[in-house]
Amino acid sequence: MEPNIGIKKEYLSQVAHELNKILADEFLLYTKTRNAHWNVEGPDFHSKHVFFEAQYEELDEIMDSVAERVRSLGHYAPATLKEYLALTHLTEKSRSANDGAGFISELLADHESLIIHLRENINRFANDWHDVGTSDYITGLMEQHEKMAWMLRAHLR
């Protein structure tokens, strides 16, 4: 049964597609954060290991929330690596060193890129597709990523 929530069907489709791109970004960022958690080395191993765990757990909750937002709009969330890699605007990077500062710098750049992407789309959701709810929702996501970015940035000072 299709949702009857006051948003035109074609707008719901566009909103869901944009949310699926955000979900792909979240999944890639989650995977890169897991990688940092598993593979960080150095004298600060334990503190970084624990820090990255807290970050990926928050990203896991965000991913679930984005996917459920897509479903609440009557569409399906992507759930394969192939789909995520085709939809994301982030890139997979391979590191030669597994130091905490290097992982943090990469993850910070990804969070900041995602923040910019979310900020650029807030008004599109509200104005172009008449979905103030999703506009508000991604504003909240942006704020979560701003806090996570601040936490990462604080490690680099």
LOMARSE-399564 format. One line per 8 residues: number of its first residue (from 1); for each residue x, z, y of N, C-alpha, C. Coordinates in pm, whole numbers, plus 32768, in hexadecimal, padded with zeros to 4 digits. Layout:
BEGIN
NUM = X:Z:Y:X:Z:Y:X:Z:Y; ...
This chain:
BEGIN
1 = 8055:8000:7F8B:8000:8000:8000:805A:8000:807C; 803D:7FA8:80D9:808B:7F9C:8153:8063:8008:81B7; 80C7:803B:8203:80A6:80A1:8267:8054:8065:82DA; 7FF5:80B2:8309:7FA3:808D:837C:7FC0:80F4:83E8; 8030:80DF:842E:8062:8147:848A:806D:8115:851A; 802D:80A5:8539:802C:8074:85C1:80A2:801D:85E8; 80EC:7FED:8586:815D:7F92:859F:8143:7F13:8550; 8150:7EA1:8593:8136:7E21:8552:8192:7E0F:84D8
9 = 815D:7DCB:8475:81A5:7DB5:83F7:822F:7D76:840E; 8235:7D11:8466:82B6:7CCF:847D:8319:7D2D:84C2; 82E6:7D88:8515:833E:7DEA:8554:8370:7E4F:84ED; 8319:7E79:8493:8343:7ED5:8429:83B3:7E98:83D7; 83A9:7E17:83BB:8410:7DD1:836E:8495:7DD1:83BA; 8491:7DB6:843B:850C:7DB4:848B:8549:7E40:8496; 84F5:7EA3:84A9:8524:7F2D:84B1:8566:7F55:842D; 8523:7F37:83BE:855A:7F59:833A:85E0:7F14:8324
17 = 85EC:7E96:834C:866A:7E4E:833C:86DA:7E92:838C; 86BC:7EB8:8407:8722:7EFC:8459:8746:7F84:841F; 86E2:7FCB:83ED:86FD:804D:83AC:8750:803A:832E; 8739:7FCE:82E4:8789:7FB4:826D:881A:7F99:8290; 8833:7F5B:8304:88BD:7F48:8332:88FD:7FCE:8353; 88AE:8026:8391:88E0:80AD:83AF:88FC:80F8:832D; 88A2:80EB:82CC:88B8:812B:824A:8939:80FA:820A; 8954:8079:8213:89D0:8041:81DC:8A4A:807D:8223
25 = 8A42:808A:82A6:8AB0:80CA:82F1:8AC3:815A:82C4; 8A54:81A1:82B4:8A5C:822D:8289:8A9B:8238:81FE; 8A75:81DC:81A5:8AAB:81E0:811D:8B40:81C4:811D; 8B6A:8162:816B:8BF9:8143:816F:8C48:81B8:81AB; 8C13:81F4:8214:8C55:8267:8252:8C59:82DD:81F0; 8BED:82F2:81A7:8BE9:835A:8140:8C57:8341:80D8; 8C63:82C7:80A9:8CC6:82A6:8042:8D53:82BB:8076; 8D6B:8294:80F2:8DF1:82A7:812C:8E10:833C:813F
33 = 8DA9:838A:815E:8DBD:841A:816E:8DD6:845B:80E7; 8D91:842E:807F:8DAB:845E:7FF7:8E3B:843E:7FCE; 8E66:83C5:7FEE:8EEF:839D:7FD1:8F53:83FD:8013; 8F3B:841C:8092:8F92:847A:80D8:8F91:8502:8092; 8F1D:8531:806C:8F0F:85B1:8027:8F5F:85B2:7FA4; 8F53:8548:7F57:8F95:8542:7ED5:902C:852E:7EE1; 9057:84E3:7F45:90E1:84B3:7F45:913B:84E8:7FB3; 9108:853F:8009:915D:8575:8072:91D0:85C6:8035
41 = 9244:85BB:8074:92BB:8604:8048:92FF:863F:80C2; 9355:86A0:80A9:93A6:86D8:8114:9397:876F:811C; 93E1:87AA:817A:93E0:883D:8185:9357:8875:81AD; 9303:8822:81E8:927D:884D:8210:9212:8820:81AD; 923D:8805:8131:91E3:87D0:80CB:9161:881E:80C1; 916A:88A0:80AB:90F1:88EE:808E:908E:88E9:8102; 90BD:88FF:817A:9061:8900:81EC:9021:8876:8201; 906E:880C:81EF:9036:8785:8200:8FD7:8764:818C
49 = 8FFA:878D:8114:8FA5:8776:809F:8F1A:87B5:80B6; 8F18:882F:80E5:8E9B:8876:8101:8E51:8834:8177; 8E9B:8810:81DF:8E5E:87CF:8254:8E1B:874C:822D; 8E61:86F6:81E2:8E28:8676:81BA:8DAE:868A:8160; 8DAF:86F3:8110:8D3A:870F:80BC:8CBF:872D:8111; 8CD0:877D:8178:8C60:879C:81D1:8C2D:871D:8214; 8C88:86C5:823A:8C61:8648:827C:8C15:85ED:821B; 8C47:85DB:81A1:8C00:857F:8147:8B7A:85B8:811C
57 = 8B6F:863C:8113:8AED:8677:80F2:8A86:865B:8161; 8AB2:8662:81DE:8A57:8642:824C:8A31:85AE:8249; 8A92:8558:822B:8A75:84C8:8222:8A15:84AA:81AF; 8A20:84F6:8142:89C4:84E3:80D1:8934:84FF:80FD; 8921:8568:8149:889B:8588:817B:886A:851C:81DC; 88C4:84E9:822F:889E:847F:828D:8873:8403:8240; 88BF:83DB:81DB:889D:8364:818C:8811:8372:8150; 87F6:83E4:8117:8773:83FB:80DA:8705:83F1:8143
65 = 871E:8428:81B6:86BB:8424:8222:86A1:8396:8252; 870A:8346:8262:86F9:82BB:828F:86AA:826C:8226; 86CF:827C:81A7:8688:8234:813C:85F5:825C:8139; 85D9:82DB:814A:854E:8308:814B:8503:82D6:81C5; 8548:82C4:8235:8508:828A:82AC:84DF:81F9:828F; 8539:81AE:824D:851A:8124:8227:84A0:8121:81CC; 849C:8179:816A:842B:817D:810C:83AA:81A3:8154; 83B3:81FE:81B5:833A:8227:81FC:82FF:81B5:824F
73 = 8350:8150:826B:8321:80DA:82B5:82F3:806B:8258; 82EE:8088:81D6:82B9:8029:8175:831D:7FC4:813F; 839E:7FDF:814E:8404:7F83:811E:8461:7FCC:80BD; 84B8:7F80:807D:8514:7FB8:801C:859F:7FC5:8058; 85E3:802F:802F:866C:8047:805C:86CC:8003:7FFB; 8737:7FC8:802F:879C:7F8E:7FD6:87DF:7FFE:7F87; 880B:7FDC:7F0F:8849:8044:7EBB:88B8:800D:7E63; 88F6:7FA1:7E8F:8968:7F6D:7E43:89DF:7F5F:7EA1
81 = 8A55:7F67:7E69:8ACE:7F57:7EB9:8AD3:7ECD:7EF9; 8AA9:7E68:7EB0:8AA8:7DE0:7EE5:8A51:7DD8:7F62; 89DA:7E13:7F5C:8981:7E12:7FD0:89BE:7E5E:8046; 89F7:7ED2:802A:8A33:7F21:8095:8AA4:7ED5:80D9; 8AFB:7E98:808B:8B6B:7E4F:80C6:8B3E:7DD6:8116; 8ACE:7D99:80EF:8A98:7D28:813A:8A55:7D54:81BC; 8A20:7DCE:81C0:89D5:7DFD:8234:8A28:7E4D:8299; 8A92:7E8C:826E:8ADC:7EE6:82C6:8B2C:7E9B:832F
89 = 8B40:7EDD:83A0:8B9A:7EA5:8404:8C23:7EEB:83FF; 8C2F:7F50:83A9:8CAE:7F95:8396:8D02:7F4A:832F; 8D81:7F6D:8326:8DD9:7F2C:82C6:8E16:7F94:8269; 8E36:7F65:81F1:8E83:7FB8:8196:8F16:7FA6:81BB; 8F5C:8014:81C7:8FEB:800D:81E3:9033:8054:8173; 90A4:801F:814E:90F5:8066:80EC:916B:80A3:8136; 9186:811D:8115:91F1:8167:8159:926D:8168:8103; 92E1:8165:8144:935E:8171:80FA:9387:8202:80ED
97 = 935A:8255:814B:9378:82E5:8145:92F4:8331:8143; 92F4:83A0:80FE:927A:83EF:80EF:9281:8471:813F; 92AF:8468:81B9:92BA:84DE:820D:9236:84F8:8257; 9221:8576:8276:91A5:859E:82B7:918F:8559:833D; 91F6:8551:8390:91E7:8514:8415:91C0:8481:840A; 91F9:843A:83AA:91D7:83AD:8399:9147:839A:836F; 911C:83EA:830D:9090:83E2:82E3:9033:8404:8357; 9055:846C:83A0:9000:8498:840F:8FF7:842B:847A
105 = 9066:83EB:849A:9063:837F:84FE:9009:830D:84D2; 9012:82E5:8454:8FBC:8279:8421:8F29:82A0:8424; 8F0C:8317:83F5:8E81:8343:83F1:8E49:8353:847E; 8E9A:8385:84D9:8E6E:8392:8564:8E4B:8309:859E; 8E9E:82A7:8586:8E83:8220:85B9:8DFF:81EB:8581; 8DE3:8205:8502:8D66:81D8:84C6:8CEE:8222:8500; 8CFA:82A4:8513:8C8C:82F0:8551:8C71:82BB:85DD; 8CDB:82A4:862B:8CC8:8274:86B3:8C8A:81E9:86B5
113 = 8CB1:8194:8658:8C76:810F:864D:8BE1:811A:862C; 8BBF:8174:85D2:8B33:8188:85AC:8AE4:81C3:8620; 8B1F:821E:866B:8ADC:8258:86E1:8ABA:81EB:8745; 8B19:8194:8760:8B01:8126:87BE:8A91:80CC:878A; 8A96:80AA:870A:8A2E:8055:86CE:89A4:8096:86D9; 899C:8116:86BC:891B:815C:86C7:88EB:815E:8757; 8944:817E:87B3:891F:8185:8841:88EC:80FE:8873; 892C:8093:8847:8903:800D:8871:8879:7FE6:883B
121 = 884C:8027:87D2:87CC:8001:8794:8758:805D:87B5; 8770:80CB:87F8:8704:8129:8818:8691:80E2:8860; 86B1:8099:88C9:8648:8057:8916:860B:7FE1:88CC; 8658:7F9D:8876:861E:7F2F:8827:85AB:7F60:87D1; 85BF:7FD1:878F:8554:8006:873A:84D8:8025:878D; 84ED:8064:87FF:847A:808C:8852:843A:8016:889A; 848B:7FC4:88D9:8455:7F5B:8931:8434:7EDA:88E9; 848D:7EAC:8892:8478:7E2B:884F:8416:7E36:87DB
129 = 841C:7EA4:8791:83CC:7EB0:8718:8361:7F1C:8722; 8354:7F59:8795:82EB:7FBC:87B0:82EA:802E:874A; 8363:8059:8725:8370:80C7:86C4:83BF:8138:8706; 8378:8187:8754:83B5:81F7:879A:83E7:8260:8736; 83A0:826C:86C5:83C9:82CD:865F:8454:82AF:8629; 846E:8231:8608:84F2:820E:85D6:8559:8215:8645; 8532:81F5:86BF:858D:8203:8731:85BA:8295:873F; 855B:82EF:8736:8579:837E:873D:85CE:83A8:86C5
137 = 85AB:8373:8651:85F4:8394:85D6:8688:836E:85E2; 86A3:82F3:8610:8731:82CC:8616:8779:8311:868A; 872E:8340:86EE:876D:8393:8755:87A1:8414:8715; 8752:844D:86BB:877D:84C4:8672:87F5:84A8:861A; 87F6:8433:85D7:886A:840D:8585:88E6:8402:85DB; 88D6:83C3:864F:8946:83B3:86AA:8980:843C:86D0; 8928:849A:86ED:8954:8520:8712:899E:8564:869F; 8970:8550:8623:89B8:8588:85B0:8A43:854C:85A6
145 = 8A4F:84CA:85B8:8AD1:848A:85B0:8B2B:84B1:8625; 8AF1:84C9:8699:8B41:84F8:8709:8B80:8580:86E9; 8B33:85D7:86A8:8B69:865A:8683:8BD4:864B:8616; 8BBA:85F5:85B5:8C1E:85E1:854B:8C9E:85A4:8585; 8C90:8549:85E5:8D04:850C:8626:8D52:8575:8675; 8D0B:85CC:86B7:8D4D:8638:8702:8DA0:868E:86A2; 8D66:86AF:862F:8DAE:86FF:85CC:8E2D:86B7:859D; 8E24:8636:8586:8E99:85E8:855E:8EFF:85E3:85D0
153 = 8ED0:85C7:8649:8F27:85BB:86BD:8F74:863D:86D7; 8F33:86AE:86C0:8F72:8730:86D8:8FEC:8745:867F; 8FEE:8705:860B:9063:8710:85B2:90DB:86C2:85E4; 90C6:8666:863E:9132:860F:866C:9173:863F:86ED; 9143:86AC:8724:917C:86DE:87A4:91EC:8740:878C
